Amino acid sequence: MRVFADIDEVIAAQGERLGRTDWVTIDQSRIDRFADATEDHQWIHLDAERAAEGPFGATIAHGFLSLSLLAHFSQQTFRLTEKPRMSINYGLNKVRFLQPVVVGSRVRDAVELLKVDTTPKGHLVSTRHTVEIEGTERPALVAESLGLWVP
């Protein structure tokens, strides 16, 4: 966990790797709950018998499930002692799903602080997330995330 005293320390750390998170297991229960929340009930995610015959040999997590974990992962990589009044998800600049996450896999996030732009609304913090799959070379996804920190 990287701890910054204030926004000035964050700005000084632009371009630095902030660290890796703990591993999270992607079990079928999590996939099922995500399918219900998003109403995406495609067989490749939910039908273990059919998926066993498919291209991945088992069910796989939704790409957006893996992406949704960025909020959880961000809380594990860095924090500010002097917190902003409000921090909101501002969006994504780029997302690439590179490899499916097979049920039972463990994933973690490697986070890099790309840049901090000061705007009239606050500080726009850009981070690159590489969601790794344990035991594989290729990551599940790479995404550039934007957070707006309002002083």
N, C-alpha and C positions, 0 to 999 in steps of 0.2 A: 504494500500500500504506500503510494507516494503521497506525502502530506505537504501541501503548500500553505504558507502563512496567508497569502493574499494574491490578488490578481496580478500584481507586479511580478511575483515569483513564477506564476504560470506563464506570463508573457516571456520571461527570461528563459523558460524551458522549451520554447518552440523548437520543433524538430527532434525532440528527445523521445526515446522509448520510455513509456511509463510503467511497463511491467506486464506480467501475465496474471490471469485470474486462477482461481481454483477450478478443478474439473467439475462438470455437471453431467450427470448421466441422462441420456435421452431414452426414457422407457416408453412402453406402449401407452401407459396411462396418460403421460404428458401429451403424447401425440393425439390420443383420443380427445382429451379435453380441448386441445387447440382446434381440432377439427370441429368440435361442437361450437366453440366460441366464434369461429370464422365461417361456419357452415360449408367448409371445404371437406367433403366426405369421399374424396377420390379413393378408389380401392388400393392404390399403391401405398397409402398411408394407414389404412384400417383393416384390410382383409389379409391376414397373415398367410392363409393357405394359398390364395391367389398370388400374393406378392412373392411367396417362396418360389413360384414358377417364373417370376418376372426377372427383369434384368439385374436386380440387386440382391436377389436371394432372400429377401425379407422386406418387411415394411420399412419405409423411410420417413423421416421427419419432413414436414412442410418446410420449404425454404424460408418462408416468413416466420415460422416458429424459431428457427435458428437466428434469424435477424432480430426477432423480438427480445431475445436474450441480451442484446446490447445494453439495455437499460439496467438489467441485473449486473452484468459484468462491469459496467462503468463505475458502479458503487464500490467495487472491489479494487480498482486500480489507482484511484486518486481521490483526494478530497481537499477542501480548503478549510483552514482554521477560521478565517474571516469569511463566512459564507455570504453569497449574494442574497438579496432580498427574495429573489425568485430565480429558478433555473428551469427552462422549458426546452423541450425537444423542438428544434427549429427545422429539422428535415435531414435529407440525405443528398449528397452530391453524386455519389456513385455507389452502386451495389452490384456485385457479381457473385452468383452462386456457382462455385467451381466444382463441388463434389457433393453428392447426397450423403446425409447422415443416416446411417442404418440404425434401426432400433437396437438399443443396448449399447450404443457408442457413447463415449465420453468426449465432451467438447470443452474448450476453454478459449479465452480471448487474449490476444496479444495487442496492446494498445499503444499507439504512437500519437503524441501531440503534434499536429501538423502546424497550426497557426492560430493566432488570436487576433481578430480584427475588432477595433473599437468603433462602435456605431452610435448614432443618437439613441438607440433603444437599449444599448448595453454592450457587452463583450460577446462577440460571436466566436465560439471555440470550436475548432475543427479537429477531429480526431480520426485516425485510421484504425479500424478494427479488423483483425485477422482471426477468424474463428477457426481454431485448429481442431482436428479430430485425432484423438489419441491413437498412435500406432500407424498413422498415415503421413505421407510427405505433403500431399496436397491439402490445402485448407478447405473447409466447407464453404466459406465465403470471405470476401473482402469488402468492406464498406467504409465510406467516408461519411461520418456523422457530424451534424452541426447542433450545438447547444447554445442557447442564448442565455447569458447570465446577466440579470438585471440588478444593478447596484442598489 
